[in-house]
Every structure is written in C-alpha cells, then in structure tokens.
Amino acid sequence: MTDSDASVSTCFRLLASLLLKPPATIEVLPGDASIWIPDVAERSRSPFLFMENNLGVPEKELRRSYLFAVPIFSAARKASGLHTLENSCNHTMSSVIQDLIDSSAVLILMNPAHQTALNARKQLIVRNFVNVGKELKFTAALLSSRHCCKQGELWYHRRWLLRRIYPIPSFPQWLISDVVPDSPNFYLPPNDLSVEINLVTRACELYPRNYFGWTHRTICIQSALVPGVHSTTSDVFTEIFAKEIVSVMQWIESHISDYSAVHHLKTLARLTEDAESAFLPDNLLPVFGHALTLVRAFPEHETLWQYLRVFWDEGDVATEFVASFVLPLQSTRTAEQENESPRGVQHACHFLEWRNQRLK
C-alpha cells in the first residue's frame, strides 16, 4: 500500500467512525478540506470538521473515501454472505463485518439511494450486527443533510427501522421485509411521533417541496391511528391532530408553493373522516378560511388555488368570495389568448370552470 493509499484508508476509517457515532447533523461541504481547514497540521490529523457533534464533510474528501469504500464493500459483502451467515464470532469474520458496516455507511452518505448498501445494512440489523436504535439515529443524521433528505430510499429505510422497533402486535415480525413501503404497518407513541415530525420539518426546510419527507410525515401520522394498539385516550389524538393541522397551516403560509404540504393537509382531512370521531373534524373548520385568505393575498400561486379546492365549502362565505374576488379578477382577463393574462387571472378562470362543473 502506497502512502497515498494509506492516507485515503485512514480518512475512510475516520469518516466511517464519525458517521457511526452518529453525529447530530451532517453537511456535505463544497470543495476540499483545504478550503475549510487552512492549517496543514490540523488538516493532516482530520480532513473533516466535527464540532459540537455536527459533522462537515468536504465533498472531495467524501468522493475519495467513497472510491476507496466501493471495492471494500464489494469484497466484504461477498465474503460475509449475509443471506447464509451464521452468527460467527471469529476474528476474520468480525473484520469482514466491520468492513461492511464502515463501507456501507460511506456509500450511503455519497449516494443515499444506494439500494445494495441499504439492503446490506438491513441484513446486518437482522443478524444483530448493527443495533436498530443506533441505525435510526444514523438515518436521522443523514436526513439532516440536504444532500440526503430528498432521497425516497432513505425515508423507506427509516420506516423499515420503525417497523422493527414499533411493530403492530398482530403483524408477524418475519413479514416485515415484504410489506408495502408506504403502508402504516407500525405504530408510534406520541413522543416518537414528535421526533419524526421534527425530522421532516428540518428536511423540508433544507429541500423545499420535499415529497418523500411529507409522505413520511403522513405515514407517521397514520401510525398514530392504528386501532387497538395505543392506550392513549381520544384527548391525546385530538391534541396530535390539532397541533399538526395548525403546524401545517403555518408552514403553508411561509411556503406557499409547497404542494406536498397541501396534499398532506388533504390526507389529514381524509383521516379525520375515516376516524369517525366527532372531536376530529372540528379542527378542520379554520382551514377553509385560511385558504381563502392566502388566495386573496397571493393569487398568482397555483398551489394555493389547489389548497382552496381541497377544502372548498359552498355557502355564504364561498359565494361572497367568488363575487368579491374571483369574478372581478377573472374579468381582467385580456382579450387575447388566456396564457397572455397574468397567472392569477388564469388561475381564477380555471377555478371558476372547476366550480361550475362541481355545481352541475
């Protein structure tokens, strides 16, 4: 092994150890280590920034470690034969397993959609080589990175972990690997539900209109309604839903183009209907007025018109809104082709067409 190879090997092992602590947050930084760590001596000790349990990984250093990890992962995966592996404790096998743990962590940071690496980690968990709770923290650290939080495969992996930690009692453990990825086949206690919601909120701040993040949030909310599992009272569910609805409404106010948030709110509305509980639908009463207010303020945003359609409720308030706002806005449409009109005008025209069809 050359000095260069030894240096890359050292960096690879160091990065793996930092990833698997795991840190509270991870950020992939542009450029190489010299930009972020000017001192040569300090950089030679570690090309990574690790401060107050937050990890910064220069992109070029990550790429070098990734290229070094690829053959290690391939060799370790082949040598371990996880699908037939017995729980061996010999030194050679322990070294192979550690190579697999370290290399898969680096591969996933570089490519969060690396299914082979994710599947290898699942097998390591099944064989008790990796603790499922620690893996949950590792995925939380990965999802704190903009580089990772937009990848659906990583969210699927997290839900697989949640299913192992919080399986529905009547759901056979051995069927966990065969379930539909988006089905709410686990349950979450209220405190753990809050952890998932906070994780998604951060991910959506990092990567706007994060469809996979919002899907994860929806499924976790659904998990709170698993019948016959929770001992919590209806008051707890009322609080969860009321807080979630208010939180999403506030989110839409400051992220008015986030159609995934609107879809999540629509799903919450459907869940309240499916729950057949009198205490839930009352929480949705302010949403229609909220949608009206936002459309008046930002008529050029199509997402808000879709938001309005989802919660549209014919009545005096709706009639007044159409008469005082939508019709006057539509009347400013240019005599030329519709697509030459301002967007708000176009949206008003489409909305009126939708409403007329609905009233037929």
Buried (B, 14 or more C-beta within 10 A) or exposed (E): EEEEEEBBBEBBBBBBEBBBBBBEBBBBBEEBBEEBBEEEEEBEEBBBBBEEEBBBBBBBBBBBBBEBBEEBBEBBBEBBEBEEBEEEEEEEBEEBBBBBBBBBBBBBBBBBBBEEBBBBBBBBBBBEBBEBEEBBBBBBBBBBBBBBBBBBBBBBBBBBBBBBEBBBEEBEEEEBEEBEBBEBBBBBBEEBBBBBBEBBBBBBBBBEBBBBBBBBBBBBBBBBBBEEBBEEEEEBBBEBBBEBBBEBBEBBEEBBBBBBBBBBBBBBBEBBEEBEBEBBBEBBEEBBEBBBEBBBEBBEBBBBBBBBBBBBEEEEEBEEBBEEBBEEBBEEBEEEEEEEBBEBBBBBBBBBEBBEEEEE
